[in-house]
Amino acid sequence: MIVTVTVNPMAEHLFSVPHFEAPGDFRATEKARLIPTGKPLNVGRALHDLGEQVLNVVALGGRTGREIEELLEKERLPTRVVSLRRESRRGFTVFDEQGRTTTVYGPPPKLEDAEVEAIVAAVRSLMPIGKLVLGGSTSRLDLYPRLCELGVPVVLDCRGPALIDSLKASRDVILAKPNLKEVRATFGVHTAQEGLQALIDAGARAAVVTDEGRDAWFRVCGRTFRARPPAVDVVHSVGCGDAVAAGLLKKMGRPAREMVAFAMACGAHAAGRADVASLNLTDCEELAREIEVQEVSG
């Protein structure tokens, strides 16, 4: 079983508009959605769509937390809730017909010591775990390293000290997947390829660096690949990188090129849907045949 841990989930409002207006303009839209999001939760949703057995541990608090829990129940996503004293956050994303987005996130709740212990205990109670997915921002930099010390194969999608300390704490980071902005901020590198090498040098067994709708770079099975997304009608990019991670996990153990092509197909497929990290397995398999994958030396 794959377990995801989202300590900072969000009730995200998504609004679709034909195009962005100048600052100060007023606009109403009938195309609005409210979706529970968060990096690990998005990965869990995508994996569930791909037919994997997954359980999402989510830390929720207040009225917003209850709303997120109800939305997850409607999606029928397997969930284990850890209660927080403070209010869960909200976010707002506006995207236009060209796929451009603007996002505003509310402040995350600060985790108390007892809540950190409850999250660790919730994960420990689910052992044995096949893979553990951690990611997103957290007010407690000690939490991810503690979860990494449980001895479970880990997927990391975070940045800064949380990423570096987690890589040090775990001997089995099977995948690290920050995006290009995050890897630049964490390691001071300039290119995605440099970011890949920095992640591997820090202890990750495999790594992916995504850059929204541009080419993504992969280091899997000791080989480096550059993959180009296919031409799709982009709705928005929210959760597309998380869909890439889910695709890699789905195909882990398969030939390297197959893993990369399917992962990129998942990201592209998610970009063409109004929901967040929502996938169809058959469509992703078909789209994978269109992915251009190039092996890069060095």
N, C-alpha and C positions, 0 to 999 in steps of 0.2 A: 504493500500500500504506500502511496505517496501522500505525505502530509505537508500542507502549506501553513505557514504561520504569518498572519497579517496583524501586526500590533497597532497599525495606524490606518484602518480602513476608512472609507469615505463614502458618504452619500453624494454621488456626483450627478449634477444636473447638466444634461447635454442639450444644447439649443442649436438648431439648424437655421441658417439664414441664407438668402441667395448670394449676398456679398457683404463685405464689411463697409460700413459708412464712416464718415469722418467723426472724430470725437465729439460727443455732445448730442449726436443724433439719437432719436428714440425709435425703437423698432420692436414690433411684436411678432411672434411666430407661433404657428400651430404645431410645429414639429419639435416636440420636447420630450425628453426621456429622463427618468431617474434610475440610476444603476449603481449598485454597490461596487466600488472599485478599490484598488490597492494592488501593488505589484504581485505578491504571492496569490492573492485571491483571483486576480485575472488569470494567472497561470493555472490555478485550480479549475477555473471555469472552462478554460480551453482544453485541459486534460480530460475533464468530465465529458466534454463534447466529443473528444477523440476516443472515448470508450475506456479510459483508464480508471482504476479504482483510486479515488482521492478523497481525503478528508481535510476540510479547511478549518483551522483553528483561528478564530477572530476575536480580538479584544474590543468590546463594545461598551459604551456608556451613555446614559441619559436618553432623552427622547429620540435623538438622532440614531443612537445605537439600537434602540428598539425598532426603529423604522428600517434600518439596514437588515436586522435579523428577519423581519417580516418579508422583505424583498428577497432575501436568500431562500426563505422557505418557499416562496412562490416560484423561484427558479428550480427548486428541488435540488439544490446543491448541498451535499453532505457537509454539515457544519458542527463545530464544537465551540460554544461561546464561553469566553472568559470575561467576567463582568468588571467594568472599570467605574470608579467613582466620578470621574470627570466626563464631560460631554464628548462624544465622537464628533469628528469634523465633517464639514460639507465642502463641496467644491463646485465650480461652475465652468463649463467649457462651451464656448461658442465656435462653431465651425461653418464655413461657407461651402458653396458648390465646387470650389477649386481645392477643397481639402485643407485649407488653411485653418489653423485653430488659435484661439486665445483662451488661456486657462487661469483661473484664480482659485487658490486653495485656502481654506481656513486654517487656523493654527491647530496643531495636533495636541491631544491631551497628554499631559505629563504623567508618566507612569510612577506609581508609588512602589516602595520596596515589596509590599505584600502582593501587589499586582504582578510584578516581575516574577516572584516566586510561584504565583498561581499559573502563569503562562508556562514556566519551565515544568511545573508539575503536570499540567495538562498534556504537554508533549510527551513527557516521560511515561505517563499512563497509557499511551498508545503504542509503546514499544512491544514487539519489534516493528520498526519502520523501514520500509524499503529505501525511500529517499525523502529528504527534508528540504523544503523550499523556503528560503528566507529572503526578505527584501523590503525595500522602502525605507522611509525615514523612521527614526525612533529617538525618543528623548533619553533613552538609556543605552549608552554605548556598550555597556557590559552584557546586554541581553543576548545579542547574536553570538558572541564568543562563548557564552555559557551553553547555548543550545548546540553550538558546534562541538563542544566537548562531550556530547552524549555518544559520540562514536558512530553516528549515522552518516551515510553519504549525503553531502550537502550541495544544494544549488544556491548561489549567492547573487543577488541583484541589488546592490547598495553602493555607497560611495564613501570616500573619506575614511576617517578612523574606524567606522563600523566595518568597512570592507577589509581594511588592512589587518585589524585585530582579529577578525573572523578567519581570515586566511592563515594567520599564525596559530589560531586555536584548533583548527581542524586539520587532520591528516588526510582527509578524504573529501576535498572540494571537487566534485565531479564536473562542475560547471560554474564559471563566473561570467555574469552577463551585464555589466554596466553599459550604458550607451556612451557615445563619443564624448559628450560634454562631461559626463561623470568620470570617465577614465582620465580625461585631461585634468580635471580638478583634483583627482586623487593622486595621480602619479607625475603630473607636470609634463606629460608627453604631448606631442602635437598630432600625430597620425593614429589612425585606428590600428595599423600594423604594429606601431610602437606600443600601443595600449595592450594588444594581445601578448606581446613578449613580456611586458611588465606584469601582467596577471599570471602568466606561466612561471616567471621568475619568483613571484610571491607565493607560489604553491598550488595554484589551480591546475587540475589535470586537463581541463578543456576550457576554452573561453570563446566568447562571442562579443563583438563590439558592433552595435547597431547605430544607425544615424538616420532616424526617421525613414523617409522613403528612398534613401540613397543606398548604395552598395553596402553590404554588411561583410564583416571579416570574421572568419572562424578559425580556431585552432582545435582540431579534433583528431584523435588517433595519431598525435605527433606530426600532423600535416597542417599546412596553412592554406585556406581557401578564401577566395573573394567571390561573393555571390551577388548577382544583379537581380533585383525584383522585376517581375513581369509587368507589363502595362495593364493596369486595372483602373476602373473608375473609383477613385478614392473618395470615401465618405468622410472619414477622419482617421487620425493616427493613434488615438487613445488605445492603449493596450496591445498595439501591434508587436512591440518588442517582447511582451509577455507571451504572445502567441508563438513567437519564434522559439522562445525557451521551451514552451510546451511541446512544440514539434520535435525539438532535439531529444527531449526526454522520451517522447513516444517512440522514436526510432533508435534510441541508444542501444548499441550493440550491433547495429546494422553497418554495412559498408559506409565509409566516411562520406562519399559523394551523395549517397542516398540520404543520409542524415541531414546534410547541409541543404540539399534541394527541398526536402520536405519541410524543414524548419522555415526556409524562406517562403515557401508556398503558404504556410500557415500565417505568417505575418502579412503577406499580400492579401490573402483571403479575408483576414480580419479587417484590413483597411477598407475593404469594399462593403462592409456591413455597418448598419447603424448601431448595433449593440457593441459592447466592449469585449474583445477577445472571445468572440463567438465564432465557432468553427463547425464545418461539416466535413467529416472524414473523407467521404468520396470526392468532394470538390477539391479538397487539399491534395489528395493523391493525384488527381488529374492535373491540377495546376503545377505540381512538382515537375512534371515532364517539360514545362516551359521555362524552368529556371536555368539561367546561364551560370554554371559553376566553373571557376578557373582555379587550378592549383597554382600556388605561388611559392617559389623557392625562397629559402632563407628565413 
